[in-house]
Amino acid sequence: MVVVAGEQAGQVVSGLGSLHNVRALTAGERTPAELTEALSRTSATYVVHDADPLADVREAWAGFFDETVPPGGLEVAIEATLGALNAERVLMPDYYIVLDPEDMPPTWRHWWLGVLAGAAPSRVVPADASAVAVADALSRLGAGRWWPADLSGWLRRLPKVVPDQAGVL
């Protein structure tokens, strides 16, 4: 399973539907549980979608450091996300393909290329925001370390991961 992330993710994912062995789904109006059900029923080699299970954590983490989220907002997002992951209402993807990270605000770039890539370097792949570039990235996905075994501990330590120390690649 691959999450395509970025401002144009839905448009790019929609452009992948005609590829052989790719099932492309956009979140649209689906609830996380409906999307997870649809994802689990497919047998394609690559299941690509735009519904990041860590979206609330990402937004709260960036907001925490940009001082746009109230105190406790990051912790609430972490616990809600852990609840959804533990109940299997959402699933961690095998990979994230991040569209145009160089055009993102610095804190968001630190999230994608520092925090997430620091946890699982080969699982976060930057790409241009086009279906062609994402198809090329799909063809080159390599094996590598999975997300941290203690996902709860990793997520709960995020308030202490400072953006400029997250290791932008």
MIPA-135126 format. One record per residue: residue number from 1; residue in three letters; x, y, z of N, C-alpha, C in turn. Coordinates in Angstrom, 2 decimals. Layout:
<marros>
+-----+------+---------+---------+---------+---------+---------+---------+---------+---------+---------+
! pos ! code !    n.xx !    n.yy !    n.zz !   ca.xx !   ca.yy !   ca.zz !    c.xx !    c.yy !    c.zz !
+-----+------+---------+---------+---------+---------+---------+---------+---------+---------+---------+
! NUM !  ALA !       X !       Y !       Z !       X !       Y !       Z !       X !       Y !       Z !
...
+-----+------+---------+---------+---------+---------+---------+---------+---------+---------+---------+
</marros>
This chain:
<marros>
+-----+------+---------+---------+---------+---------+---------+---------+---------+---------+---------+
! pos ! code !    n.xx !    n.yy !    n.zz !   ca.xx !   ca.yy !   ca.zz !    c.xx !    c.yy !    c.zz !
+-----+------+---------+---------+---------+---------+---------+---------+---------+---------+---------+
!   1 !  MET !    0.84 !   -1.17 !    0.00 !    0.00 !    0.00 !    0.00 !    0.89 !    1.24 !    0.00 !
!   2 !  VAL !    0.53 !    2.19 !   -0.83 !    1.32 !    3.40 !   -1.00 !    0.41 !    4.61 !   -0.83 !
!   3 !  VAL !    0.82 !    5.54 !    0.02 !    0.12 !    6.81 !    0.16 !    0.86 !    7.85 !   -0.67 !
!   4 !  VAL !    0.13 !    8.55 !   -1.51 !    0.67 !    9.69 !   -2.24 !    0.25 !   10.92 !   -1.46 !
!   5 !  ALA !    1.22 !   11.74 !   -1.07 !    0.95 !   12.89 !   -0.20 !    1.42 !   14.18 !   -0.85 !
!   6 !  GLY !    0.65 !   15.21 !   -0.67 !    0.99 !   16.51 !   -1.20 !   -0.27 !   17.20 !   -1.71 !
!   7 !  GLU !   -0.13 !   18.46 !   -2.05 !   -1.30 !   19.25 !   -2.47 !   -2.04 !   18.65 !   -3.65 !
!   8 !  GLN !   -1.36 !   18.03 !   -4.57 !   -1.99 !   17.49 !   -5.77 !   -2.18 !   15.97 !   -5.71 !
!   9 !  ALA !   -2.17 !   15.41 !   -4.50 !   -2.22 !   13.95 !   -4.36 !   -3.45 !   13.33 !   -5.01 !
!  10 !  GLY !   -4.63 !   13.87 !   -4.76 !   -5.84 !   13.30 !   -5.33 !   -5.81 !   13.27 !   -6.85 !
!  11 !  GLN !   -5.37 !   14.35 !   -7.44 !   -5.27 !   14.45 !   -8.89 !   -4.26 !   13.45 !   -9.44 !
!  12 !  VAL !   -3.11 !   13.34 !   -8.77 !   -2.08 !   12.41 !   -9.23 !   -2.55 !   10.96 !   -9.08 !
!  13 !  VAL !   -3.15 !   10.63 !   -7.95 !   -3.65 !    9.27 !   -7.74 !   -4.69 !    8.92 !   -8.81 !
!  14 !  SER !   -5.57 !    9.84 !   -9.11 !   -6.59 !    9.59 !  -10.15 !   -5.94 !    9.28 !  -11.49 !
!  15 !  GLY !   -4.78 !    9.84 !  -11.76 !   -4.07 !    9.60 !  -13.01 !   -3.35 !    8.27 !  -13.08 !
!  16 !  LEU !   -3.37 !    7.50 !  -11.99 !   -2.65 !    6.22 !  -11.96 !   -3.56 !    5.02 !  -12.22 !
!  17 !  GLY !   -4.85 !    5.24 !  -12.31 !   -5.82 !    4.16 !  -12.41 !   -5.67 !    3.26 !  -13.61 !
!  18 !  SER !   -5.09 !    3.74 !  -14.69 !   -4.97 !    2.93 !  -15.89 !   -3.71 !    2.06 !  -15.91 !
!  19 !  LEU !   -2.86 !    2.21 !  -14.91 !   -1.63 !    1.42 !  -14.89 !   -1.91 !   -0.04 !  -14.53 !
!  20 !  HIS !   -1.19 !   -0.93 !  -15.17 !   -1.30 !   -2.36 !  -14.90 !   -0.85 !   -2.65 !  -13.47 !
!  21 !  ASN !   -1.58 !   -3.46 !  -12.76 !   -1.27 !   -3.88 !  -11.39 !   -1.33 !   -2.75 !  -10.36 !
!  22 !  VAL !   -2.02 !   -1.65 !  -10.68 !   -2.19 !   -0.56 !   -9.74 !   -3.69 !   -0.35 !   -9.50 !
!  23 !  ARG !   -4.07 !   -0.35 !   -8.25 !   -5.43 !    0.03 !   -7.85 !   -5.31 !    1.39 !   -7.21 !
!  24 !  ALA !   -5.87 !    2.41 !   -7.84 !   -5.77 !    3.78 !   -7.36 !   -7.11 !    4.20 !   -6.75 !
!  25 !  LEU !   -7.06 !    4.65 !   -5.50 !   -8.26 !    5.09 !   -4.80 !   -8.02 !    6.46 !   -4.20 !
!  26 !  THR !   -8.99 !    7.34 !   -4.36 !   -8.92 !    8.63 !   -3.68 !   -9.91 !    8.58 !   -2.53 !
!  27 !  ALA !   -9.56 !    9.27 !   -1.47 !  -10.41 !    9.25 !   -0.27 !  -11.78 !    9.84 !   -0.56 !
!  28 !  GLY !  -11.81 !   10.97 !   -1.23 !  -13.07 !   11.60 !   -1.56 !  -13.96 !   11.76 !   -0.34 !
!  29 !  GLU !  -15.17 !   11.30 !   -0.44 !  -16.15 !   11.40 !    0.65 !  -16.17 !   10.17 !    1.56 !
!  30 !  ARG !  -15.28 !    9.23 !    1.32 !  -15.25 !    8.01 !    2.13 !  -14.75 !    8.29 !    3.53 !
!  31 !  THR !  -15.29 !    7.56 !    4.50 !  -14.75 !    7.63 !    5.86 !  -13.47 !    6.81 !    5.88 !
!  32 !  PRO !  -12.61 !    7.01 !    6.89 !  -11.39 !    6.18 !    6.96 !  -11.71 !    4.68 !    6.99 !
!  33 !  ALA !  -12.77 !    4.29 !    7.68 !  -13.13 !    2.87 !    7.75 !  -13.56 !    2.35 !    6.38 !
!  34 !  GLU !  -14.33 !    3.15 !    5.63 !  -14.75 !    2.73 !    4.29 !  -13.56 !    2.59 !    3.35 !
!  35 !  LEU !  -12.64 !    3.52 !    3.45 !  -11.45 !    3.45 !    2.60 !  -10.61 !    2.23 !    2.97 !
!  36 !  THR !  -10.43 !    1.98 !    4.26 !   -9.65 !    0.81 !    4.70 !  -10.29 !   -0.47 !    4.20 !
!  37 !  GLU !  -11.61 !   -0.55 !    4.24 !  -12.32 !   -1.73 !    3.73 !  -12.07 !   -1.89 !    2.23 !
!  38 !  ALA !  -12.15 !   -0.82 !    1.47 !  -11.90 !   -0.88 !    0.03 !  -10.46 !   -1.29 !   -0.26 !
!  39 !  LEU !   -9.53 !   -0.76 !    0.53 !   -8.12 !   -1.09 !    0.34 !   -7.85 !   -2.56 !    0.62 !
!  40 !  SER !   -8.50 !   -3.10 !    1.63 !   -8.23 !   -4.48 !    2.03 !   -8.84 !   -5.49 !    1.06 !
!  41 !  ARG !   -9.75 !   -5.07 !    0.20 !  -10.40 !   -5.98 !   -0.74 !   -9.69 !   -6.06 !   -2.08 !
!  42 !  THR !   -8.65 !   -5.34 !   -2.30 !   -8.00 !   -5.34 !   -3.61 !   -6.83 !   -6.32 !   -3.64 !
!  43 !  SER !   -6.56 !   -6.81 !   -4.83 !   -5.45 !   -7.77 !   -4.98 !   -4.36 !   -7.24 !   -5.92 !
!  44 !  ALA !   -4.41 !   -5.99 !   -6.25 !   -3.40 !   -5.42 !   -7.15 !   -2.03 !   -5.40 !   -6.48 !
!  45 !  THR !   -1.00 !   -5.39 !   -7.28 !    0.36 !   -5.33 !   -6.75 !    0.56 !   -4.05 !   -5.96 !
!  46 !  TYR !    0.09 !   -2.93 !   -6.51 !    0.21 !   -1.65 !   -5.82 !   -1.18 !   -1.09 !   -5.56 !
!  47 !  VAL !   -1.44 !   -0.80 !   -4.31 !   -2.66 !   -0.10 !   -3.92 !   -2.21 !    1.30 !   -3.53 !
!  48 !  VAL !   -2.64 !    2.28 !   -4.32 !   -2.18 !    3.65 !   -4.15 !   -3.38 !    4.51 !   -3.77 !
!  49 !  HIS !   -3.21 !    5.33 !   -2.73 !   -4.31 !    6.20 !   -2.32 !   -3.75 !    7.49 !   -1.72 !
!  50 !  ASP !   -4.66 !    8.40 !   -1.40 !   -4.26 !    9.72 !   -0.90 !   -4.71 !    9.98 !    0.53 !
!  51 !  ALA !   -5.07 !    8.94 !    1.26 !   -5.59 !    9.10 !    2.62 !   -4.50 !    8.75 !    3.64 !
!  52 !  ASP !   -3.72 !    9.70 !    4.01 !   -2.62 !    9.50 !    4.95 !   -3.16 !    9.20 !    6.35 !
!  53 !  PRO !   -2.84 !    8.02 !    6.90 !   -3.33 !    7.71 !    8.24 !   -2.71 !    8.58 !    9.32 !
!  54 !  LEU !   -1.60 !    9.24 !    9.00 !   -0.93 !   10.12 !    9.97 !   -1.23 !   11.59 !    9.70 !
!  55 !  ALA !   -2.21 !   11.89 !    8.87 !   -2.49 !   13.27 !    8.48 !   -2.76 !   14.18 !    9.68 !
!  56 !  ASP !   -3.57 !   13.72 !   10.62 !   -3.87 !   14.56 !   11.78 !   -2.63 !   14.79 !   12.64 !
!  57 !  VAL !   -1.79 !   13.76 !   12.77 !   -0.56 !   13.90 !   13.53 !    0.39 !   14.86 !   12.81 !
!  58 !  ARG !    0.51 !   14.70 !   11.50 !    1.36 !   15.59 !   10.70 !    0.93 !   17.05 !   10.88 !
!  59 !  GLU !   -0.34 !   17.31 !   10.72 !   -0.84 !   18.68 !   10.84 !   -0.63 !   19.22 !   12.26 !
!  60 !  ALA !   -0.87 !   18.39 !   13.26 !   -0.69 !   18.83 !   14.65 !    0.79 !   19.03 !   14.98 !
!  61 !  TRP !    1.66 !   18.16 !   14.45 !    3.10 !   18.30 !   14.71 !    3.61 !   19.60 !   14.09 !
!  62 !  ALA !    3.26 !   19.83 !   12.82 !    3.69 !   21.07 !   12.17 !    3.10 !   22.27 !   12.90 !
!  63 !  GLY !    1.84 !   22.19 !   13.27 !    1.20 !   23.28 !   13.99 !    1.78 !   23.51 !   15.37 !
!  64 !  PHE !    2.21 !   22.45 !   16.02 !    2.84 !   22.54 !   17.34 !    4.09 !   23.40 !   17.25 !
!  65 !  PHE !    4.92 !   23.12 !   16.24 !    6.17 !   23.87 !   16.10 !    5.99 !   25.22 !   15.41 !
!  66 !  ASP !    4.94 !   25.36 !   14.63 !    4.64 !   26.66 !   14.03 !    3.76 !   27.51 !   14.94 !
!  67 !  GLU !    3.42 !   26.95 !   16.09 !    2.60 !   27.61 !   17.11 !    1.22 !   28.02 !   16.58 !
!  68 !  THR !    0.61 !   27.13 !   15.80 !   -0.74 !   27.36 !   15.31 !   -1.75 !   26.37 !   15.88 !
!  69 !  VAL !   -1.27 !   25.44 !   16.69 !   -2.13 !   24.44 !   17.33 !   -2.10 !   24.70 !   18.83 !
!  70 !  PRO !   -3.27 !   24.64 !   19.48 !   -3.29 !   24.89 !   20.92 !   -2.52 !   23.82 !   21.70 !
!  71 !  PRO !   -2.07 !   24.14 !   22.90 !   -1.36 !   23.16 !   23.72 !   -2.21 !   21.89 !   23.87 !
!  72 !  GLY !   -1.55 !   20.77 !   23.74 !   -2.23 !   19.48 !   23.86 !   -2.79 !   18.95 !   22.55 !
!  73 !  GLY !   -2.83 !   19.78 !   21.51 !   -3.39 !   19.35 !   20.23 !   -2.62 !   18.21 !   19.59 !
!  74 !  LEU !   -1.31 !   18.25 !   19.69 !   -0.49 !   17.18 !   19.12 !   -0.74 !   15.87 !   19.86 !
!  75 !  GLU !   -0.77 !   15.94 !   21.16 !   -0.99 !   14.73 !   21.96 !   -2.37 !   14.12 !   21.68 !
!  76 !  VAL !   -3.38 !   14.96 !   21.52 !   -4.73 !   14.47 !   21.19 !   -4.71 !   13.79 !   19.82 !
!  77 !  ALA !   -4.06 !   14.41 !   18.84 !   -3.98 !   13.82 !   17.50 !   -3.25 !   12.48 !   17.54 !
!  78 !  ILE !   -2.19 !   12.39 !   18.32 !   -1.43 !   11.14 !   18.44 !   -2.31 !   10.04 !   19.01 !
!  79 !  GLU !   -2.99 !   10.32 !   20.09 !   -3.82 !    9.30 !   20.73 !   -4.99 !    8.88 !   19.85 !
!  80 !  ALA !   -5.61 !    9.83 !   19.15 !   -6.70 !    9.49 !   18.23 !   -6.20 !    8.61 !   17.09 !
!  81 !  THR !   -5.03 !    8.93 !   16.57 !   -4.45 !    8.15 !   15.48 !   -4.08 !    6.75 !   15.97 !
!  82 !  LEU !   -3.50 !    6.66 !   17.15 !   -3.18 !    5.33 !   17.70 !   -4.44 !    4.50 !   17.89 !
!  83 !  GLY !   -5.51 !    5.14 !   18.35 !   -6.78 !    4.42 !   18.50 !   -7.27 !    3.88 !   17.16 !
!  84 !  ALA !   -7.19 !    4.70 !   16.11 !   -7.63 !    4.27 !   14.78 !   -6.72 !    3.16 !   14.23 !
!  85 !  LEU !   -5.42 !    3.29 !   14.45 !   -4.49 !    2.24 !   13.99 !   -4.73 !    0.93 !   14.75 !
!  86 !  ASN !   -4.88 !    1.01 !   16.05 !   -5.09 !   -0.20 !   16.86 !   -6.41 !   -0.89 !   16.52 !
!  87 !  ALA !   -7.43 !   -0.11 !   16.18 !   -8.72 !   -0.68 !   15.81 !   -8.77 !   -1.07 !   14.33 !
!  88 !  GLU !   -7.67 !   -0.82 !   13.61 !   -7.53 !   -1.11 !   12.18 !   -8.57 !   -0.38 !   11.33 !
!  89 !  ARG !   -8.97 !    0.82 !   11.80 !   -9.80 !    1.69 !   10.98 !   -8.95 !    2.38 !    9.92 !
!  90 !  VAL !   -7.66 !    2.51 !   10.19 !   -6.68 !    3.01 !    9.23 !   -5.47 !    2.08 !    9.28 !
!  91 !  LEU !   -4.69 !    2.08 !    8.21 !   -3.53 !    1.21 !    8.11 !   -2.30 !    2.03 !    7.73 !
!  92 !  MET !   -1.17 !    1.69 !    8.31 !    0.08 !    2.32 !    7.90 !    0.44 !    1.81 !    6.51 !
!  93 !  PRO !    0.85 !    2.71 !    5.63 !    1.22 !    2.27 !    4.29 !    2.61 !    1.63 !    4.30 !
!  94 !  ASP !    2.88 !    0.92 !    3.22 !    4.24 !    0.40 !    3.04 !    5.18 !    1.54 !    2.66 !
!  95 !  TYR !    4.66 !    2.50 !    1.89 !    5.46 !    3.62 !    1.42 !    4.64 !    4.90 !    1.38 !
!  96 !  TYR !    5.36 !    6.00 !    1.46 !    4.80 !    7.33 !    1.18 !    5.56 !    7.87 !   -0.03 !
!  97 !  ILE !    4.83 !    8.33 !   -1.03 !    5.44 !    9.09 !   -2.11 !    5.00 !   10.53 !   -1.89 !
!  98 !  VAL !    5.97 !   11.38 !   -1.63 !    5.71 !   12.77 !   -1.26 !    5.93 !   13.66 !   -2.47 !
!  99 !  LEU !    4.87 !   14.37 !   -2.85 !    4.90 !   15.20 !   -4.05 !    5.51 !   16.56 !   -3.78 !
! 100 !  ASP !    6.47 !   16.93 !   -4.58 !    7.10 !   18.25 !   -4.55 !    7.47 !   18.73 !   -3.14 !
! 101 !  PRO !    8.23 !   17.97 !   -2.38 !    8.55 !   18.41 !   -1.02 !    9.33 !   19.71 !   -0.97 !
! 102 !  GLU !   10.07 !   20.02 !   -2.03 !   10.85 !   21.26 !   -2.03 !    9.96 !   22.50 !   -2.05 !
! 103 !  ASP !    8.70 !   22.33 !   -2.44 !    7.76 !   23.46 !   -2.48 !    6.92 !   23.58 !   -1.20 !
! 104 !  MET !    7.13 !   22.69 !   -0.26 !    6.35 !   22.70 !    0.97 !    6.93 !   23.69 !    1.98 !
! 105 !  PRO !    6.09 !   24.15 !    2.91 !    6.62 !   24.96 !    4.00 !    7.69 !   24.16 !    4.77 !
! 106 !  PRO !    8.67 !   24.83 !    5.35 !    9.78 !   24.12 !    6.00 !    9.36 !   23.07 !    7.03 !
! 107 !  THR !    8.39 !   23.39 !    7.87 !    8.01 !   22.42 !    8.91 !    7.42 !   21.16 !    8.29 !
! 108 !  TRP !    6.64 !   21.32 !    7.24 !    6.07 !   20.15 !    6.56 !    7.19 !   19.35 !    5.90 !
! 109 !  ARG !    8.13 !   20.00 !    5.29 !    9.26 !   19.31 !    4.66 !   10.04 !   18.52 !    5.72 !
! 110 !  HIS !   10.21 !   19.13 !    6.91 !   10.89 !   18.41 !    8.01 !   10.09 !   17.19 !    8.43 !
! 111 !  TRP !    8.76 !   17.30 !    8.41 !    7.93 !   16.14 !    8.77 !    8.21 !   14.99 !    7.80 !
! 112 !  TRP !    8.07 !   15.27 !    6.50 !    8.19 !   14.21 !    5.51 !    9.61 !   13.67 !    5.38 !
! 113 !  LEU !   10.57 !   14.56 !    5.23 !   11.93 !   14.12 !    4.92 !   12.82 !   13.99 !    6.15 !
! 114 !  GLY !   12.33 !   14.40 !    7.29 !   13.07 !   14.28 !    8.53 !   12.43 !   13.26 !    9.45 !
! 115 !  VAL !   11.25 !   13.57 !    9.95 !   10.59 !   12.70 !   10.93 !   10.26 !   11.34 !   10.33 !
! 116 !  LEU !    9.47 !   11.32 !    9.25 !    9.07 !   10.03 !    8.66 !   10.25 !    9.30 !    8.03 !
! 117 !  ALA !   11.04 !   10.01 !    7.25 !   12.18 !    9.36 !    6.61 !   13.21 !    8.91 !    7.64 !
! 118 !  GLY !   13.31 !    9.62 !    8.76 !   14.21 !    9.19 !    9.82 !   13.78 !    7.89 !   10.46 !
! 119 !  ALA !   12.47 !    7.66 !   10.50 !   11.94 !    6.43 !   11.09 !   12.08 !    5.23 !   10.14 !
! 120 !  ALA !   11.94 !    5.48 !    8.84 !   12.01 !    4.41 !    7.85 !   12.49 !    5.00 !    6.53 !
! 121 !  PRO !   13.81 !    5.17 !    6.38 !   14.36 !    5.93 !    5.25 !   13.90 !    5.51 !    3.86 !
! 122 !  SER !   13.83 !    4.24 !    3.59 !   13.47 !    3.82 !    2.23 !   11.96 !    3.83 !    2.00 !
! 123 !  ARG !   11.19 !    4.15 !    3.02 !    9.73 !    4.14 !    2.91 !    9.13 !    5.49 !    2.55 !
! 124 !  VAL !    9.95 !    6.52 !    2.45 !    9.50 !    7.86 !    2.10 !   10.27 !    8.29 !    0.85 !
! 125 !  VAL !    9.53 !    8.47 !   -0.24 !   10.15 !    8.73 !   -1.54 !    9.63 !   10.05 !   -2.10 !
! 126 !  PRO !   10.49 !   11.02 !   -2.34 !   10.04 !   12.26 !   -2.98 !    9.84 !   12.06 !   -4.49 !
! 127 !  ALA !    8.87 !   12.80 !   -5.04 !    8.62 !   12.72 !   -6.47 !    7.97 !   14.02 !   -6.94 !
! 128 !  ASP !    8.10 !   14.28 !   -8.23 !    7.38 !   15.40 !   -8.82 !    5.89 !   15.09 !   -8.80 !
! 129 !  ALA !    5.07 !   16.13 !   -8.83 !    3.62 !   15.97 !   -8.75 !    3.02 !   15.66 !  -10.12 !
! 130 !  SER !    3.27 !   14.45 !  -10.60 !    2.67 !   14.00 !  -11.86 !    2.49 !   12.49 !  -11.78 !
! 131 !  ALA !    1.51 !   12.00 !  -12.50 !    1.29 !   10.56 !  -12.53 !    2.49 !    9.82 !  -13.11 !
! 132 !  VAL !    3.14 !   10.42 !  -14.09 !    4.32 !    9.79 !  -14.71 !    5.45 !    9.65 !  -13.67 !
! 133 !  ALA !    5.71 !   10.71 !  -12.91 !    6.77 !   10.67 !  -11.90 !    6.44 !    9.66 !  -10.80 !
! 134 !  VAL !    5.17 !    9.60 !  -10.40 !    4.79 !    8.65 !   -9.34 !    4.85 !    7.21 !   -9.88 !
! 135 !  ALA !    4.45 !    6.99 !  -11.12 !    4.58 !    5.66 !  -11.71 !    6.04 !    5.23 !  -11.74 !
! 136 !  ASP !    6.93 !    6.16 !  -12.08 !    8.36 !    5.86 !  -12.08 !    8.83 !    5.53 !  -10.66 !
! 137 !  ALA !    8.37 !    6.29 !   -9.68 !    8.75 !    6.02 !   -8.28 !    8.23 !    4.65 !   -7.84 !
! 138 !  LEU !    7.03 !    4.30 !   -8.24 !    6.49 !    2.98 !   -7.90 !    7.38 !    1.86 !   -8.44 !
! 139 !  SER !    7.90 !    2.05 !   -9.63 !    8.73 !    1.01 !  -10.25 !   10.08 !    0.86 !   -9.58 !
! 140 !  ARG !   10.46 !    1.83 !   -8.74 !   11.77 !    1.79 !   -8.09 !   11.70 !    1.62 !   -6.58 !
! 141 !  LEU !   10.53 !    1.31 !   -6.03 !   10.44 !    1.16 !   -4.58 !   11.29 !   -0.01 !   -4.13 !
! 142 !  GLY !   12.11 !    0.24 !   -3.12 !   13.01 !   -0.81 !   -2.64 !   12.63 !   -1.27 !   -1.25 !
! 143 !  ALA !   13.16 !   -2.39 !   -0.89 !   12.93 !   -2.92 !    0.46 !   13.73 !   -2.09 !    1.46 !
! 144 !  GLY !   13.32 !   -2.13 !    2.67 !   14.03 !   -1.41 !    3.72 !   13.33 !   -1.55 !    5.04 !
! 145 !  ARG !   13.92 !   -0.92 !    6.01 !   13.39 !   -0.98 !    7.38 !   11.93 !   -0.54 !    7.39 !
! 146 !  TRP !   11.11 !   -1.29 !    8.13 !    9.69 !   -0.98 !    8.30 !    9.56 !    0.14 !    9.32 !
! 147 !  TRP !    8.36 !    0.62 !    9.52 !    8.10 !    1.64 !   10.53 !    8.51 !    1.10 !   11.89 !
! 148 !  PRO !    8.76 !    1.95 !   12.86 !    9.22 !    1.46 !   14.17 !    8.28 !    0.39 !   14.75 !
! 149 !  ALA !    8.87 !   -0.64 !   15.32 !    8.08 !   -1.72 !   15.91 !    7.19 !   -1.18 !   17.03 !
! 150 !  ASP !    7.72 !   -0.25 !   17.79 !    6.93 !    0.39 !   18.85 !    6.34 !    1.68 !   18.29 !
! 151 !  LEU !    5.32 !    1.53 !   17.45 !    4.70 !    2.68 !   16.80 !    4.12 !    3.65 !   17.83 !
! 152 !  SER !    3.54 !    3.11 !   18.89 !    2.97 !    3.97 !   19.95 !    4.04 !    4.83 !   20.59 !
! 153 !  GLY !    5.15 !    4.21 !   20.95 !    6.24 !    4.96 !   21.58 !    6.82 !    5.99 !   20.63 !
! 154 !  TRP !    6.98 !    5.60 !   19.37 !    7.52 !    6.53 !   18.37 !    6.62 !    7.75 !   18.22 !
! 155 !  LEU !    5.32 !    7.51 !   18.06 !    4.39 !    8.63 !   17.90 !    4.35 !    9.50 !   19.16 !
! 156 !  ARG !    4.36 !    8.88 !   20.32 !    4.28 !    9.65 !   21.57 !    5.54 !   10.46 !   21.85 !
! 157 !  ARG !    6.64 !   10.13 !   21.20 !    7.88 !   10.92 !   21.35 !    7.95 !   12.09 !   20.38 !
! 158 !  LEU !    7.01 !   12.19 !   19.46 !    7.06 !   13.25 !   18.44 !    7.08 !   14.67 !   19.00 !
! 159 !  PRO !    6.44 !   14.97 !   20.13 !    6.55 !   16.35 !   20.65 !    7.99 !   16.77 !   20.97 !
! 160 !  LYS !    8.87 !   15.81 !   21.10 !   10.27 !   16.11 !   21.42 !   11.17 !   16.12 !   20.19 !
! 161 !  VAL !   10.59 !   15.84 !   19.01 !   11.36 !   15.83 !   17.77 !   11.26 !   17.22 !   17.15 !
! 162 !  VAL !   12.33 !   17.98 !   17.26 !   12.37 !   19.36 !   16.79 !   12.63 !   19.37 !   15.28 !
! 163 !  PRO !   11.87 !   20.19 !   14.52 !   11.99 !   20.16 !   13.06 !   13.42 !   20.25 !   12.52 !
! 164 !  ASP !   14.19 !   21.20 !   12.94 !   15.52 !   21.34 !   12.33 !   16.52 !   20.30 !   12.82 !
! 165 !  GLN !   16.09 !   19.42 !   13.73 !   16.93 !   18.33 !   14.17 !   16.40 !   16.98 !   13.69 !
! 166 !  ALA !   15.35 !   17.02 !   12.87 !   14.74 !   15.79 !   12.40 !   15.52 !   15.16 !   11.24 !
! 167 !  GLY !   16.52 !   15.86 !   10.73 !   17.40 !   15.28 !    9.73 !   16.87 !   15.36 !    8.31 !
! 168 !  VAL !   16.62 !   16.56 !    7.82 !   16.17 !   16.73 !    6.46 !   17.22 !   16.12 !    5.53 !
! 169 !  LEU !   16.73 !   15.28 !    4.62 !   17.61 !   14.58 !    3.69 !   18.09 !   15.49 !    2.60 !
+-----+------+---------+---------+---------+---------+---------+---------+---------+---------+---------+
</marros>
